[in-house]
Amino acid sequence: MEGKMVRSRPEPLRIGNVLVGPPLVLAPMAGVTDSAYRRVMAEFGVGLVVSEMVSVQGLLRGQPGSRELCVQDPPLPVPMAVQLFGRDPELMAEAARRVEAGGAALIDVNAGCPVKKVIRQGAGASLLGDPDLLAAIVEAMKKAVAVPVTVKLRLGWDSESIGVVDLAVRLASAGADAISLHARTAVQHYSGEADWSWIGKVKKAVNVPVIGNGDVTSPALARKMLRETGCDAVMIGRATQGNPWLLAAIAEDLGYPVHCNSLPGWEDFSETVLGHIGAFCKSRPRCSGHFRKLLLWYSKGCPDAVRLRTAVSGTDRPEEMLDIFRDWVRGLNDRGVSFLSSKVPAERPPGETGSPVAGLSGDSDPRVSLSGGA
Ligand SMILES: Cc1cc2nc3c(=O)[nH]c(=O)nc-3n(C[C@H](O)[C@H](O)[C@H](O)COP(=O)(O)O)c2cc1C
């Protein structure tokens, strides 16, 4: 059994002067990784959080929505990166200056987002096809700020144009302090499997840290990505939705202390969910749609989740949703269902092969199903 093997503890990730321990990163997710979300994930043991992507134009025009995306008040116990999207090197540099002044520990460039709104501006994944421009962006930002500048890439636009190894080398020469790689092409969006072999190829080619990303849903898969690709840290997105316990389990499995209850029950679950929702409501009091979404995410993987989903879908009143939620949790607690197995998959045997994605869904399946967003 893998549990009996002596496991090495991976080093913290160092990006410039920023230390990320455990080497576990919360992926940027537009519409998801807001300040309340980042706080919960930071408290459960992730080593670095990344903001939602922020439009450089919106930020420079002073749009309140864009400014809010960059704010974390009070600060977190772990560093926070702010991710910018745009395509003009000078504007990117100016936005970087402002974000640095606002307290970001790192600034990340979005060079992977495939959504139309971003592509139409020639930003996000469009930049994968223009290495000169992307390198010019990194150079301009590096001149503008003292904090580390990182870039988040996909493999390429499509399977015919995978150029990520050369691109990463170019960006490291331009001054990028680390590269994150979501190991899919832009046209794939979230279909198929992430091809981790490219993470290993990039890691071998560059002399800056590489953060691997795509389809990690369990402690075993996080270790597998580190082991197979040699990457310096693992970034996780979708599997964290409604599941900070997964991050705590991964951090602990990697040999890092976590400061939450490592054997939580339904009361801890309820406290976390209500705390998250309370923090969310403080920043966006009138947003009942997202309120519902949070409850649905947290119910994922739990027994009897359909009952909760059906009931909360029938109301727009947040207080009523909370009553339904409390009643549902009480029912699970009374039935004596174990909590943690609903959220953290059991270990798989070492050396297992096949799809890295559990990819299964269903109310009582302990593994996390993934579905794409932006
Ligand atoms: C809802 C959603 C929003 C996302 N928004 C961003 C974003 O703003 N910037 C970015 O670089 N990637 C974004 N991504 C991609 C994730 O950062 C990550 O690369 C992707 O989900 C693969 O990782 P995973 O398999 O762990 O989810 C988003 C993904 C989702 C599901």
The ligand as a Gaussian input file, in Angstrom:
#p B3LYP/6-31G(d) Opt

LIG

0 1
 C      -15.297000      28.688000     -13.984000
 C      -13.878000      28.764000     -14.432000
 C      -13.285000      29.997000     -14.602000
 C      -11.947000      30.088000     -15.017000
 N      -11.368000      31.307000     -15.105000
 C      -10.036000      31.412000     -15.404000
 C       -9.371000      32.666000     -15.353000
 O       -9.950000      33.700000     -15.000000
 N       -8.049000      32.689000     -15.685000
 C       -7.366000      31.561000     -16.042000
 O       -6.174000      31.624000     -16.330000
 N       -7.970000      30.359000     -16.055000
 C       -9.278000      30.260000     -15.734000
 N       -9.865000      29.033000     -15.668000
 C       -9.060000      27.825000     -15.899000
 C       -8.506000      27.276000     -14.570000
 O       -7.616000      28.197000     -13.979000
 C       -7.773000      25.934000     -14.780000
 O       -6.713000      26.164000     -15.667000
 C       -8.676000      24.862000     -15.357000
 O       -9.911000      24.812000     -14.682000
 C       -8.001000      23.472000     -15.305000
 O       -7.701000      23.112000     -13.984000
 P       -8.621000      22.050000     -13.167000
 O       -8.697000      20.800000     -13.981000
 O       -7.921000      21.861000     -11.862000
 O       -9.976000      22.702000     -13.032000
 C      -11.199000      28.922000     -15.286000
 C      -11.811000      27.677000     -15.117000
 C      -13.129000      27.583000     -14.704000
 C      -13.738000      26.226000     -14.498000

